[in-house]
Amino acid sequence: MWPFPLAETLPAWLILLLSGVDLVIRVLAVGIIPGNRRPTTAMAWLLGIFFVPALGLILFLLFGNFKLSRRRIEQQQQVNERVRAGSAALSDVASEYSGPEWVQSAAELNRRLGSIPLVDGNHVELIPGYPDSIRAMTEAVRKAKRFVNAEFYIMSTDHVTDDLLTALEEAADRGVEVRVLFDHIGTLRVKGYNRLLKRLKASRIQWRRMLPLLPIHGQWRRPDLRNHRKIMVIDGEVAFTGSQNLIEPSYNNPKHRKAGREWIELMACLRGPIVPTLNVVFATDWLSETDESLEDQLQVSAEPSPGGVTAQVVPSGPGFTTENNLRLFNTLIYSAQHRISVCSPYFVPDDSLLYAITTAAQRGVDVELFVSEKGDQFLVHHAQQSYYEALLRAGVRIYLYKAPFVLHAKHFTIDDEVAVLGSSNMDMRSFSLNLEVSVMLVGADIVNSMRAVEDTYRDISHELRLEDWMRRPLAARYVDNVARLTATVQ
């Protein structure tokens, strides 16, 4: 049972002991691992432990727990309670939305899970251009008077972000409270990490790593938990969120530059009462990393509402006891009557999301999915491809965004009523392991704006046909299916 090369040379008592340990591990695994996990995830872990007990057990101990520490979860719950208690401050701007009941139902679901209400009177500008969004954030920072809160999965100091980082430094120098959060491992993996730290340490910016993995400082957790959010809030009056990290569009990778590979993003600039609710998410993460409360920043502006978009912030991640983003996505997809357009760079759905999308197509809803022709992550891309046949047979139209570009934008539209934009992919990592933030935007005008962006994707993509997909080699199918199995190990 234990495949030691020199097993025959071991004493009989030691072989018996190892066999007993092996049996105990297997029996305990069968009764423990399925608890509070999807059956597919539990089965993947069990297969690993049964095939290679020692290695499988070690990997499970490192990666099997997808929850944050008890302290962080308690902090999240405390912030949720404070947000609920402070909802009275939003009474003057709370939504009077009177549209379809299914939209109101989705908003109530979001409020119960994430504690943040639906609010009217917002102005939303979509920014599909990579340099355009950096420029817009830089200009907003240069106008800051009180505070700037920036939180991004990946940050870098390079020729694209230099002006924005300079604006942050200058704002801090003139007395603006500037706070910056970035994911430790996500940022560590890109070129120039030490240069970024040197620059931040030399400035007056207050900064912290999110979910730091520093064992020598007693900071330890599951190594692949990530804070994947992208948020910038200026003075509680203007905010940015979406899919884009603060790094140049080839991620400082010479191979990407040589191949002409750049990331295609979509960000939104928001004004109105949605801004302080988005700042709640930043304040929660800042509290978790510093124990400093920013409740004084969460007041709603007395200025007149600047626009006509109704919106709601949807935080999600292992700090919550529910998968907020997955529940919202499924609710909206099942509610669709006419059209669903989805853009996700990493589309690796769990069973519930796969059933929701294929069921929508089978009941006559026009469903389209935009993904990259060639992904930037080998296993994730092949796992994604393993779902294409089921999607195509159900009637989903799949558009492959032309390589070498990586379509990294994350958004979808439902009928003429709802658009959702944020940091969340439609994969099991974003549902269970990553801290994410999404914004649900309500109204035909914002849906039309999002559809205009989707139209540009369609123009430079080619549609995948079932007959063409079924002609791919058997070896390619095998790789896809193996990758699909690894995607469930959470």
N, C-alpha and C positions, 0 to 999 in steps of 0.2 A: 504493500500500500504506500510506503514511503520510498520513492525511487532513488535511494542512495546508491551510487556506483559501487561502493564497497560494502553493501549491506550484508553480503554473505560472510564477511570477515568479522562482523560485530557479534558480541556475546548474545546468546539466546535471550537472556533476561532483558537486554537493552532493546532488542528487536521487538519483544513482547510489549515493553513499555511504550515504545514509539507507536506500535500498532494500536495500543490502547488510547494514547493521546489523539491519534488520527481519528479513531472512531468517536471519541468524545467531541472533537471539533466538529465533525460532520453532524452528529446528533444535535448539538447545541445550535449549529448554524441553521438547521431546518426549522427549529422552533423560535429563533430570535430574529433572523434577518428579515423574514416577511413582515414583521411588525411595522405598521405605518409607512409601508412602501408600496409602490405599484407592483403588481404581480410580475410584470416583465423585468422591472429593476431587480426585484428579489431573486428571480430565476437566473439573471445574469451573474449576480454575486454568488449564488449557490453553485453554478456551473464552474466558476473560477475556483472556488474553494474545494469542490469535489475533484477537479482535475489536478490542481496543484495546491494542496492544503496549506502548506507553510506560506508560500508566496501570496496565495489568495487571501489568507487571513491577515497578513501584514497590510496588503493593499486595502482591505476592508476597514481595518483599524485607522488607516490614514485618511481614506476618502469616503467611508461609508456614512459618516454623520454629517448631514447637510444643514444642521441647525447652528445658529450662532451661540455664543456663550450665554449662560443664564442672565448675566448682568446686562448684556446688550438687549436681550429679549424683554427684560423687565423695564429697561429704559424706553424701549419702543412702546410698550404698553402704557407707561406713564405719560409719554408724549401724546399718544392717542387720546387718553383721558383728558388731558389739558386742551387738546384741540376740540373735543366734543364740548367741554365746559365753556370754551371760548367761542363757540359757534354763534352765541348771541351777538357777538361783535359783527357778524356777517348778516344780521337780520335785515339791514337796509339794502343789501346787495344779493341776498339769497335768491335763487332762481324762481322766476314765475313762469318757467317754461310750460307750455300747454300743448306740446306736440304729441306724437304717438305714445300710447301707454308703455310700449316696450322700451322706449328710450327712457322714460321716467323710471321704469323698473330697473333698468341697468344703472341709472344714477343712484337709486336707493341701494342697490347692491354695493356699488363703490363706496357710498357713504358708510355703510355698516362695516365693511371690511377695512377701509383705509381711513375712516373718520373725517374725510374732507368733503365738504358739500359742493353741490353744483352751483355755479354763480353766473349771473348774466353780465352784459355790458362790457365785454372784452374786445380788444382789437388784436387780431392775429395776422402776422405777415409771414408767409412761407418763404424760406431762403434756400433754394436748391444749389446755388453756386458755392463751391468750397471756399474760395478766397472772399466771396461776398459776405459769408457769415462771420469769418474772422474779422473782416473790416467793420461790420456792423457792431460786433461785440467790443472792438477796440474803441470805436467812436462813443459807445455808451459808457465805457469805463472812463474815458477822458472827461465826460460830463458829470461823473459821480460826485456827490456832495457829502454823503453820510457813510455809506458802506457798499462794498462789493463782495459778494459771496460766489465763489467759483468752485465747482465740483465736477471733475472729469475722470473717467476711467483711465485714460492715458493722457499724459502731458509731456511736452518736449519743448526745448528751446532750440529753434532752428530758423531758417530764413523765412518761413511762413508765419510762425508764431512770435517771432522776435518783437514785432511792433506791439502786439497785444501784451506780452510780458512786460515790455517797457512801460506801457500805459498803466499796468497794475502797480509797478514799482513807483511810478510818479504819483499815482493816486495815494499810495501809502505814505510817500514823502510829504504830501501836502495835508496830511491828517485824516484822510479817509480810512476807515477801518476795512482792511482788505484781508479776507480769509480765503485760503485755497486748500482744497482737498484733492488728492489723487490716489487711485488704487495702487497699493504698494507693488504687488507682483505684476499687474498690468503695465505699469510705467517702467518697472525695473527691466522688463524684457525688451524694451526698445533702445536703440542706440542713443547715447547721450544722457543717460540717467544721472551719472555723477556730475555732469556739467549743469544739469537742471538743479540738483541739490546745492551745488556751489552758488548758483545764482540766487536761489531762494534764501539761503543762509546769509548772503551778503545784503539782502534787502530788509525792509521793515514789514514785509508781508508776513502775516500769521499763517502758517501752513502745517499740515499734518498728512501723514500717510493714512489711507483708509485700509482697514483690515490688515494691519502690519503683521508680517511673519518674521519676528525677531526673537528666536528662542532664548538668546542670551539676556534679553530684557524681559523674559517671562511672557512674551506675546506669542502664543501658539494657538492654532486652530486647524481645521481641515485646510490643506494647502491650496485647494483650487476654488475656494469661495472667493467671489469677486464683488466689489461694488462697481457696477457697470453703468451708473447714472451719469448723465451729462446735464448740468444745470449751471446757469449763471444768473444771478439776481443783482440788480443795481438799485439801491435806495428804496427798495420795495415798490418801485414804479414800473420797471421794465425787466423782463426776464427772457432768457434764451434756453431752449431745450430741444432735444432731437437725437440724432444718431452720431453726430460728429465728435471726435476727440480733438484735443488741442495738439495737433501734430501735422506736419506737412503731408500732402495726400498720397505719397508713396511710403509713408511710415519710416522715413529715414533708412530705407533698405536699398542698397545699390542694385540688387537683383531686380527689384520692382521697377526702379528707374530705367534700367537697361531694357526691360521688357515693355516699358511704357504703361505699367500697371498703376492706376490711381484709384482711390476709393471715391465712390459717388455717394453723397450724403444729402440729407434734408434736415434743416433746422427751422425752428419757428421763433420769431420775436413776438412776445406777448406783452400787452399792457392792460391794466384794469385789475379788478379784484382777484383774478386768477393768480396774480404775481405773489401776494403774501402767502397764498396756499401752497404755491410751489416752493416758497422759501421755508415752509414748514418742513419739507423733506430735507433740505440742506441743514436746517437747524437740528433735526433729529440726528443726522450723521455727524455733525460737529459736536453735539453733546456726547455721542458715543465715543468719539476719539479724544475729547478734551475735558469732559465733565463741565463744560461751560454752557450755560443756558443763554439762548438768544431770543427769549420770548418778547423782549422789548422791540424787536424788529418786525414782529408779526402783526402789527396793527394795520387795519385797512385804511387806505387813503380816503380822505374826505372829498377829493377831487371828483368832478363828474365822470361818469363811465365813458370811456373813450371809444367804444365800439358796440357792435350788435351781436357778437358771438357768445353763446353760452358754453361754458367749459368746466371741466372737472379734472383735478389732478388725481392720479391713481398710483400710489406707491405700492411696491411689492418686493418680496424677497424673503429670505429665511428668518428675518426679524418678525414676520407675521406668522400666525398659525395656519393661515390659508394661502392658497396660490391666487392672489388677487388678480393678477393680469390674465391668467388662464381662465378663471371664472368669467371675467368680463368678456374676453375674446369669444368664448363659447356662447355666452348669452347673446351677444350681438349677432354672431353668425347664424345661430338658430332663429333669430328674429327677422333676418333679412327676407324680403319678399321679391326683390327684383335683381339686385346687382351687388356683388362683392368683389372688390379689387384688393389684393394683398401684395405687399412688397416686403420681403424678408430675406436678408442675406443668408441666414441659416434656418432653413425650414425643416425641422426634425420634430414633428408633432408627437404628442402622446396619443393614446387611443381616442381619448375624448375629443381632442381637436381634429384628428383625422376624420372621425365619424361626423363631426359637425360640418366640416367643409365638404366632404363627399356627399353627405345627406342633402346639403343645400343644393349642390349641383344636380343631384338625382331628383329633387322636387321641382326643378325648372328654373332655379335662380342662376343667372349668368355669373359664373365664378372665374376669375382670372388670377394667376399667380405670377409675379415677377421675381426672378432669381438670377443669379449670375451664371453665365455660360460655363465659366471655370472659376471655382471657389479658391479662396486663399488658404483654407485649412483642409488637408487631405481627408482625414477621417470624417469630419463633419460634412464635407461636400459629398463624399460617397454615401454616407448615411442618408443624406437628403435625397440623393438620386434613387435610393431604394424605395422611395414612396411615389416616384413619378408614375409607375404603371397603374397603381390603384387610383391615383388622382385622375389620370387621363381616361381610364375606363369609366370613371364616374361622370365624366364630362367637364372636368376642370381644364381650362385653357392655360397652358404654361408658356411663358415668354422668357427666353434666355437672353439676358443682357450681354451685349457683345463683349467678348474677351479682347484685350487683357484687363478691361476695367472690372472692378469689384463693386457691385451694387450693394452698398452697405446701408442704405436708407431703410427705415423700419416704420411702416405705416400701413393703414388700410382704411377703406371706405365702405360703408354699408348703405345701400339705397341712396336716396338724396338727403339723408338725415344726419349721419354720424361719420366723423373722421377720427381716427386714433393715430397719434404720433408720439414717438418717444424713443427710449433706449432699448426696449425689449424686443428680442428676436422671438420667432415662433418655434422655439425648441425647448427641450426639457431642462437645459441648463438655465435658461432665462426664467423658467417657471419655478424652479426649485432652489437653484444654487446662487444665482446672481441677485444682488439688490438692484432693482430697476425702477424707472419712473416713466409713466405714460400720461398723456393728456387726452381726454375725450373731448372732442370739439363738436358742437351741435349746430346744425343749420345748413340750408342749401348753399349759401354763399361760400362757406369754408369748404364744403364738400366739392363744389365746382373748382375751387382753387387747387385742391388736392388732385382732382381728376385731371386738371391741366398738366400737373407734374407727371402723373401716370401716363398721360398721352405721349410725353416726350420719351419715356422709357419704351413704350410700345414701338415708337418710330425707329428706334435703333436696336431693337431686339428681333430675334426670329422665333417663330412659334414652333414648339416641339410637337411633333405628330406621333401618335401611338404606333403606327406602322413603322416609322423610322426608329423609334425607341426600342421596339421589340427585335430589331435586327442587330443590336449590339452584341459583341462577343460574350460567350458564356463566362469567360474569365472576368470580364468587367462586372457581370451580375454577381459573381461570387464575392468580389471585393466589396461591392455595395452592401451585400447582405451581412458580411462580417462586420463592416463599419456600423451598420444599423444595430447590431448586437451591442457593440461597445457604447453606443449613445445612450443606452438605458442604464448604464452603471452609474448610479448617483447615490 
